[in-house]
């Protein structure tokens, strides 16, 4: 039984092709997996667990159906859906993961992250992230009406798009020194993350040993999954 890892689906009711692809993925490829890990930006945006639109309910129902059928699903919020809370987790029976989580992948201790905290050169985003993760700021935001929250998130997304368009390409990628720091912190030689949409498997030297950083791809026109098999074989697959 394989372990599957995905991220950056950016599910939204305007992208029905990707939504349908994910729902088929749950019923087909993920059905017999040992576990499914979702490493953030699962939704294009999440304004609160009370935003129970028909679209969100459809996705939540699909997740719940899979967990009830015996598939363990582990969910790590990203920079688009960090407001996922206890009600969503309870409704879907997923298991919520912290920003940095070490899992045993068939005998290989592996650090899983969304990946946004690795982009330390984007100082404006790092500053925003620190503010937006503050529990008090989140409480104030969630006290607003759904209509207001949706409007604010739309503004944030547009401001983010403009910000990204002005940055040099390397600013949007991870910082190698931060990658090494966090891997040494957790004592691992393998890191899996998403966020950058730069699908690849990188190898490098870490404290005199070979290390690997696997970057998950985004779901733009097709599906993308990291398949981890017994014996240590990992492969990025499109479908």
Secondary structure, 3 states (H helix, E strand, C coil): CCEEEECCCCECCCCHHHHHHHHHHHHCCCCCCCEEEEECCCECCCCCCCCCCHHHHHHHHHHHHHHHCCCCEEEECCCCCCCCCHHHHHHHCCEECCCEEEEEECCEEEEEECCHHHCCCCHHHHHHHHHHCCHHHHHHHHCCCHHHHHHHHHHHHHHHHHHHHCCCHHHHCCCHHHHHHHHHHHCCCEEEECCCCCCEEEEEEECCEEEEEEECCCCCCCCEEEEECCCCCEEEEEC
